[in-house]
Amino acid sequence: MIDQFYTPPELARFLVGCLPDSFTPSVIADFAAGEGSLLRAASRRWPEAQALANDLSPATVRLLKAEHPNWIVSNSDFLLDRSVRSSALESWAGRVDLVLLNPPFSQRRRTPHQVVYKGETIGVSLAMAFVLKSLAFAHDGSYVLAVLPDGCLVSKRDEKIWLKLKSDFHVEILRDNANSTFDGVRARTSLVSISGIRVPRMPLSLKDGFAVSGPSCVVKRGQQQMHSLLPSRAAAAVPLVHTTHLVAGQVIKSGPRIVPKSHVCGPALLLPRVGRITTEKVCVLEPGDVVAISDCVLAIEKISAEEVRELRRAILENWTVLTDSYRGTGAPHITLERASLALSRIMSADSAGGSEWKSSNSEGEFHEPASGPASVIAFGERSQSRSPVRLSMVESNRARSSAARNRSR
Ligand SMILES: C[S@@+](CC[C@H](N)C(=O)[O-])C[C@H]1O[C@@H](n2cnc3c(N)ncnc32)[C@H](O)[C@@H]1O
């Protein structure tokens, strides 16, 4: 395991104490949490806040879960998109008020970590890669406080990204720590604050081999059973959306608030999984809205607001492709696999607009629909699970030439 140098409690207290009195976070995260000293200090100051802890080490994660049953603890490699996506962290993107970090510093490889920042791929240090990835979890008004090696502040490698961060946000060095702050050997460190964050969701992803090229979406089914609802007033509670809350193309957020295992974050498209589907039940969840969905509802998320509306339009224009996929003698219902197949067909039919979709399983393995739906059917047959299905929209020459052919007819 790399860099298990934990933050001493007094340093953690100091860091948390640097935040203004007016700031009251509801969700606090440490994505390389170790023994959890940063989160413990924050939880003491804001006992009502929901703590999210992540660490690469399974042993550390076991310890955190045992010591802090109220924390949400995940075990992912924070630098691997695929690992983060398949962890509990996935649904917290854009929802964390305060990120606390004392990331690993040891640069074991010579090559920089490649990070996409606002569309540009930049090589950065390991510590900086953690800072940048954590911005994807922040929203307007969030703070990111980090213990960083001085090398990260002054190195040639991170010079370019610091210039960008300083022009986009408010970056402040809170304190230059003495050499002796950490037991054992460690670089000299500084405490850094990034605030003035003004983007709802940073379009960041590490080039880790699993990054999706172009916009992608995930089709997932709700998990909350209506007969076992536990309404909650906790800060982390969100409105539950059942099929009755899908009205006239809009998601009505008047349902009971619950703390779900998994959230749906707008922009997204919601539709009934169980029950009669009508055009008005294909509903847009607006950007920034966060809800839980019942097990009778499907969500298509991880696409832009514009793509959500485009997808709704394409579904309505190819209506029977979707409705024919609902089966059952009692209540009609659609499986995740049949829904993804129908959506793939709808997207292929819609490719005259210049876009084509391919599908992957939740592991991020892509199956090019090179010859139409056949390869998508293979995917549907193979996957019997309830795990989300990912669809990716990619511009392709084939789609563009097919569009050109259609236009010239
Ligand atoms: C320097 S320690 C800091 C722990 C804690 N934040 C603190 O301040 O006490 C770094 C932690 O990062 C974890 N870690 C290392 N690489 C990681 C990765 N790729 N993803 C998530 N955690 C990682 C290590 O297991 C270790 O617990």
The ligand as an SDF file (V2000), in Angstrom:
LIG
                    3D

 27 29  0  0  0  0  0  0  0  0999 V2000
   -0.9150    9.6280    3.2380 C   0  0  0  0  0  0  0  0  0  0  0  0
   -2.2050    8.5110    3.6730 S   0  0  0  0  0  0  0  0  0  0  0  0
   -3.3690    9.6560    4.2520 C   0  0  0  0  0  0  0  0  0  0  0  0
   -4.5190    9.1040    4.9890 C   0  0  0  0  0  0  0  0  0  0  0  0
   -5.4990   10.1200    5.5530 C   0  0  0  0  0  0  0  0  0  0  0  0
   -6.0620   10.9710    4.5170 N   0  0  0  0  0  0  0  0  0  0  0  0
   -4.8740   10.9820    6.6190 C   0  0  0  0  0  0  0  0  0  0  0  0
   -4.7310   12.1640    6.3880 O   0  0  0  0  0  0  0  0  0  0  0  0
   -4.5200   10.4600    7.6670 O   0  0  0  0  0  0  0  0  0  0  0  0
   -2.7010    8.0800    2.0740 C   0  0  0  0  0  0  0  0  0  0  0  0
   -3.7750    7.0250    2.0100 C   0  0  0  0  0  0  0  0  0  0  0  0
   -4.1130    6.8920    0.6350 O   0  0  0  0  0  0  0  0  0  0  0  0
   -4.4110    5.5460    0.3520 C   0  0  0  0  0  0  0  0  0  0  0  0
   -4.2430    5.3850   -1.0920 N   0  0  0  0  0  0  0  0  0  0  0  0
   -3.0990    5.2520   -1.7890 C   0  0  0  0  0  0  0  0  0  0  0  0
   -3.3550    5.1690   -3.1040 N   0  0  0  0  0  0  0  0  0  0  0  0
   -4.6930    5.2710   -3.2410 C   0  0  0  0  0  0  0  0  0  0  0  0
   -5.5820    5.2520   -4.3520 C   0  0  0  0  0  0  0  0  0  0  0  0
   -5.1170    5.1240   -5.6050 N   0  0  0  0  0  0  0  0  0  0  0  0
   -6.9090    5.3880   -4.1350 N   0  0  0  0  0  0  0  0  0  0  0  0
   -7.3950    5.5180   -2.8850 C   0  0  0  0  0  0  0  0  0  0  0  0
   -6.6030    5.5400   -1.7800 N   0  0  0  0  0  0  0  0  0  0  0  0
   -5.2700    5.4180   -1.9500 C   0  0  0  0  0  0  0  0  0  0  0  0
   -3.4460    4.7630    1.2140 C   0  0  0  0  0  0  0  0  0  0  0  0
   -3.9300    3.4480    1.4690 O   0  0  0  0  0  0  0  0  0  0  0  0
   -3.3790    5.6240    2.4600 C   0  0  0  0  0  0  0  0  0  0  0  0
   -4.3080    5.1790    3.4440 O   0  0  0  0  0  0  0  0  0  0  0  0
  1  2  1  0
  2  3  1  0
  2 10  1  0
  3  4  1  0
  4  5  1  0
  5  6  1  0
  5  7  1  0
  7  8  2  0
  7  9  1  0
 10 11  1  0
 11 12  1  0
 11 26  1  0
 12 13  1  0
 13 14  1  0
 13 24  1  0
 14 15  1  0
 14 23  1  0
 15 16  2  0
 16 17  1  0
 17 18  1  0
 17 23  2  0
 18 19  1  0
 18 20  2  0
 20 21  1  0
 21 22  2  0
 22 23  1  0
 24 25  1  0
 24 26  1  0
 26 27  1  0
M  CHG  2   2   1   9  -1
M  END
$$$$
